[in-house]
Amino acid sequence: MKRLFVLALCLAGICAMQAQSYEDYEIVTDEQGQQQEIGLPESMTVDIDDLLDQYHTKAYMQTNACNYRNDDPETEKEEYIERLQQIPAVMEMVYNEPVQKMIDRYTKRGRRQVSYMLGAANFYMPIFEQALETYGLPLELKYLPVIESALNPKAVSRVGATGLWQFMLETGKRYGLKVNSLVDERRDPVKASDAAARYLRDLYKIFGDWNLVIASYNAGPERINKAIHRAGGETDYWKIYPYLPKETRGYVPAFIAANYVMTYYCDHNICPMETDLPAKSDTILVDRDIHLSQIANVIDIDLDLLKELNPQYRKDLINGRSGLTDVRLPAQYLGVFIDMQDSICNYNADQLIAKRAEVAIEESSAPTKSSSYRSSRSYSDSNSYSRSSRNSRHRESYATTYNSKGKGRHKGREEKEERGKGKGKKKKGRNAEPSAVTVQKGESLDKIAKKNHTTVKELKKKNNIKGDKIKPGQKIKVK
């Protein structure tokens, strides 16, 4: 017990050191002069090398040779306020200390991350804007994925939120995103953006205030309602601010800071990564299981590009047999895919799609020791066989029940009966003739007697039959 206590203390110490080294908050001072922690969105703490390792970064983005100095010039408070008010937005872009802390985080320590996100924005902002426009939402919400995922479509948070919009599993499914062992549509930029727009629209129907909508996107509507009640019914985000979870206190300020830095990056000498937009892509529906490797090999396309275009497929397998499923391809390959679909599906299918639809179970024909022993014995008459067979069946049944507490008792009896069927036949190992038969349509006592090597008289005696009438389905003892 003492060892366990010491081990627990050691583990607690390690966890504490990890928590201290993982800086996920900023310190702000409130109006009363009290210091308070506000949480950083997880995207602000990601390793920039993870972002730069993304396929689209390596394939379509490169460092821009800007003539900027790599430092953040001093900016007065009034200038920040003026710039925020100039952002063309329906939503409030207020200034205060928490907002300033988040702007500083982006423009100083997070400069390389902002450079990456400015380059990645060329891929994703048109998709976000289209979804928001479809549902009549403010277009400044397109910067929500900046603080959710740092524009990484494969991002997974510590609690399992996934994709550009960081959907939790339950919320994603509620808004129609398919998630199973093969597919996770939370990673699909188009489908996830449509689901996020519908979710934001529904949150606005609840709160009627965009700051509360953003806060509830992070913390959930229930926590925001609790904070409103604790604040005496106030529905101003900045009035319920002290009653919110630490991370949510930093979430709206981070959203305002994201709008600021994605608009005024030049004023802070942040150089965007240069972007070559990929060729136009389109989707085609398939109704068969297809592995991305089959497509890549048959139509000669880069497999990594296919994975980038179809990030929702967890195992690179398009499960078309479960229903019409879309695969995204560069537009110039659509015709080739249609013409060669049979060849694609057949290519290396045994290795890439190794799913058996039916499996036969082979029964072993090897005799057991006891069955071999009994099949070699002979009995002088059927009566002695019947007695010994019944006794041995009784013993085996009892032994099986005793040894395995009831498991397999019936199996032991059945095996014994099968083995006993071969005794009384002239040839060894043959199944014995039955001790009783069921009368079939058109059969008579004479036919049954001949078939079972006995006489009509014997049959009548064994079955107490008077006369010659028997009925189909009637059981007749023949032994």
NORLIN-V431110 format. One record per backbone hydrogen bond with DSSP energy under -0.5 kcal/mol. NH is the residue of the N-H (numbers start at 1). CO is the residue of the C=O. E is the energy in kcal/mol with one decimal. If there is no record, write none. Layout:
BEGIN
NH&CO&E ; NH&CO&E
END
This chain:
BEGIN
5&1&-2.1 ; 6&2&-2.3 ; 7&3&-2.7 ; 8&4&-2.5 ; 9&5&-2.0 ; 10&6&-2.3 ; 11&7&-2.7 ; 12&8&-2.4 ; 13&9&-2.2 ; 14&10&-2.4 ; 15&11&-2.8 ; 16&12&-2.3 ; 17&13&-2.4 ; 18&14&-2.5 ; 19&15&-2.5 ; 20&16&-2.3 ; 21&17&-2.2 ; 22&18&-1.4 ; 23&21&-1.2 ; 24&22&-0.7 ; 26&38&-2.5 ; 28&26&-0.5 ; 28&36&-3.0 ; 30&34&-3.0 ; 33&30&-1.9 ; 36&28&-3.1 ; 38&26&-2.7 ; 39&246&-2.6 ; 40&24&-2.7 ; 43&147&-0.8 ; 44&41&-2.0 ; 45&42&-1.7 ; 46&43&-0.9 ; 50&47&-1.2 ; 51&47&-1.0 ; 52&48&-2.3 ; 53&49&-0.9 ; 54&51&-1.5 ; 58&54&-2.2 ; 59&55&-2.7 ; 60&56&-2.2 ; 61&57&-1.6 ; 62&274&-1.8 ; 66&64&-1.8 ; 71&69&-2.0 ; 73&71&-0.7 ; 79&76&-0.6 ; 80&76&-1.8 ; 81&77&-2.3 ; 82&78&-2.3 ; 83&79&-2.6 ; 84&80&-2.5 ; 85&81&-1.9 ; 86&82&-1.1 ; 86&83&-0.6 ; 87&83&-0.7 ; 87&84&-0.8 ; 89&87&-1.5 ; 100&96&-2.5 ; 101&97&-2.6 ; 102&98&-1.8 ; 103&99&-2.4 ; 104&100&-2.6 ; 105&101&-1.8 ; 106&102&-1.8 ; 107&103&-2.9 ; 108&104&-1.8 ; 109&104&-0.6 ; 110&105&-2.0 ; 111&108&-0.9 ; 114&110&-2.3 ; 115&111&-2.3 ; 116&112&-2.1 ; 117&113&-2.7 ; 118&114&-2.4 ; 119&115&-1.4 ; 120&116&-2.8 ; 121&117&-1.9 ; 122&119&-1.1 ; 123&120&-1.5 ; 124&120&-1.7 ; 125&121&-2.4 ; 128&124&-2.4 ; 129&125&-3.0 ; 130&126&-1.9 ; 131&127&-1.9 ; 132&128&-2.5 ; 133&129&-2.7 ; 134&130&-2.0 ; 135&131&-1.2 ; 136&133&-1.1 ; 137&132&-2.7 ; 141&138&-1.6 ; 142&139&-2.0 ; 143&140&-1.5 ; 144&141&-2.1 ; 146&143&-0.5 ; 147&143&-1.0 ; 147&144&-0.7 ; 148&144&-1.6 ; 149&145&-2.8 ; 150&145&-0.9 ; 150&146&-0.8 ; 151&145&-1.3 ; 152&149&-0.7 ; 153&151&-0.6 ; 155&152&-1.7 ; 157&161&-2.8 ; 160&157&-1.3 ; 162&167&-2.1 ; 163&155&-2.3 ; 166&163&-0.9 ; 167&162&-1.9 ; 172&168&-2.8 ; 173&169&-2.3 ; 174&170&-2.1 ; 175&171&-1.5 ; 176&173&-1.8 ; 177&172&-2.7 ; 178&176&-0.6 ; 180&183&-3.1 ; 184&312&-2.9 ; 185&178&-2.9 ; 187&184&-1.9 ; 188&185&-1.1 ; 189&187&-0.7 ; 192&188&-2.8 ; 193&189&-1.6 ; 194&190&-1.9 ; 195&191&-2.2 ; 196&192&-2.6 ; 197&193&-2.2 ; 198&194&-1.8 ; 199&195&-2.2 ; 200&196&-2.7 ; 201&197&-2.2 ; 202&198&-2.1 ; 203&199&-2.2 ; 204&200&-2.1 ; 205&201&-1.5 ; 206&202&-1.1 ; 207&203&-2.4 ; 208&204&-2.0 ; 213&209&-1.9 ; 214&210&-2.4 ; 215&211&-2.2 ; 216&212&-2.6 ; 217&213&-1.8 ; 218&214&-1.2 ; 219&215&-2.8 ; 220&216&-2.1 ; 224&220&-1.4 ; 225&221&-2.4 ; 226&222&-2.0 ; 227&223&-2.2 ; 228&224&-2.2 ; 229&225&-2.2 ; 230&226&-2.4 ; 231&227&-1.6 ; 232&229&-1.6 ; 233&228&-2.8 ; 234&228&-0.6 ; 237&235&-0.6 ; 239&236&-1.5 ; 240&236&-1.8 ; 241&237&-0.8 ; 243&240&-1.7 ; 244&241&-1.6 ; 249&245&-1.8 ; 250&246&-0.8 ; 250&247&-0.7 ; 251&248&-0.6 ; 252&248&-0.9 ; 254&250&-1.7 ; 255&251&-2.1 ; 256&252&-2.4 ; 257&253&-2.4 ; 258&254&-2.3 ; 259&255&-2.0 ; 260&256&-2.1 ; 261&257&-3.0 ; 262&258&-2.2 ; 263&259&-0.6 ; 263&260&-1.0 ; 264&260&-3.0 ; 265&261&-0.5 ; 267&264&-0.6 ; 268&265&-1.4 ; 269&266&-1.7 ; 270&265&-2.2 ; 271&269&-0.6 ; 272&270&-0.6 ; 273&115&-1.8 ; 274&62&-2.5 ; 276&60&-2.9 ; 277&275&-0.7 ; 282&329&-2.7 ; 284&327&-1.9 ; 286&325&-2.8 ; 290&318&-2.0 ; 292&316&-2.8 ; 294&291&-0.9 ; 295&291&-1.5 ; 296&292&-2.6 ; 297&293&-2.3 ; 298&294&-2.1 ; 299&295&-2.3 ; 300&296&-0.5 ; 301&296&-1.7 ; 306&302&-1.8 ; 307&303&-2.3 ; 308&304&-2.1 ; 309&305&-2.2 ; 310&306&-1.4 ; 311&308&-0.6 ; 313&310&-1.5 ; 314&182&-2.1 ; 314&312&-0.9 ; 315&182&-0.7 ; 316&313&-0.9 ; 318&290&-3.2 ; 318&316&-0.5 ; 319&317&-0.8 ; 320&288&-0.7 ; 320&318&-1.8 ; 322&319&-1.0 ; 323&320&-1.5 ; 325&286&-2.4 ; 327&284&-2.2 ; 329&282&-3.0 ; 331&280&-3.4 ; 333&330&-2.5 ; 334&331&-1.2 ; 337&333&-2.5 ; 338&334&-2.2 ; 339&335&-2.2 ; 340&336&-1.8 ; 341&338&-0.9 ; 344&340&-2.4 ; 345&341&-2.5 ; 346&342&-1.8 ; 347&343&-1.4 ; 349&346&-1.3 ; 351&348&-0.6 ; 352&348&-2.3 ; 353&349&-2.6 ; 355&353&-1.6 ; 356&354&-0.5 ; 362&360&-0.6 ; 372&368&-2.2 ; 373&369&-2.1 ; 374&370&-2.3 ; 375&371&-2.1 ; 376&372&-1.0 ; 376&373&-0.6 ; 377&374&-1.1 ; 385&381&-1.6 ; 386&382&-2.5 ; 387&383&-2.3 ; 388&384&-2.3 ; 389&385&-2.9 ; 390&386&-2.6 ; 391&387&-2.6 ; 392&388&-2.8 ; 393&389&-2.4 ; 394&390&-2.3 ; 395&391&-2.5 ; 396&392&-2.7 ; 397&393&-2.6 ; 398&394&-2.3 ; 399&395&-2.7 ; 400&396&-2.6 ; 401&397&-2.2 ; 402&398&-2.4 ; 403&399&-2.4 ; 404&400&-2.2 ; 405&401&-0.9 ; 406&401&-0.9 ; 407&404&-1.5 ; 409&406&-1.3 ; 412&408&-2.1 ; 413&409&-1.7 ; 414&410&-2.7 ; 415&411&-2.6 ; 416&412&-2.0 ; 417&413&-2.6 ; 418&414&-2.3 ; 419&415&-2.3 ; 420&416&-2.1 ; 421&417&-1.0 ; 421&418&-0.6 ; 422&419&-1.0 ; 423&420&-1.4 ; 424&425&-0.5 ; 425&422&-0.9 ; 430&427&-0.8 ; 437&476&-2.6 ; 439&474&-2.9 ; 443&440&-2.0 ; 448&444&-2.3 ; 449&445&-2.6 ; 450&446&-2.4 ; 451&447&-2.4 ; 452&448&-1.5 ; 453&450&-1.2 ; 454&449&-2.6 ; 459&455&-2.1 ; 460&456&-2.6 ; 461&457&-2.2 ; 462&458&-2.6 ; 463&459&-1.9 ; 464&460&-0.8 ; 464&461&-0.6 ; 465&460&-1.8 ; 466&464&-0.5 ; 467&465&-0.5 ; 473&439&-3.3 ; 474&471&-2.1 ; 476&437&-2.9 ; 478&435&-2.3 ; 479&435&-1.5
END
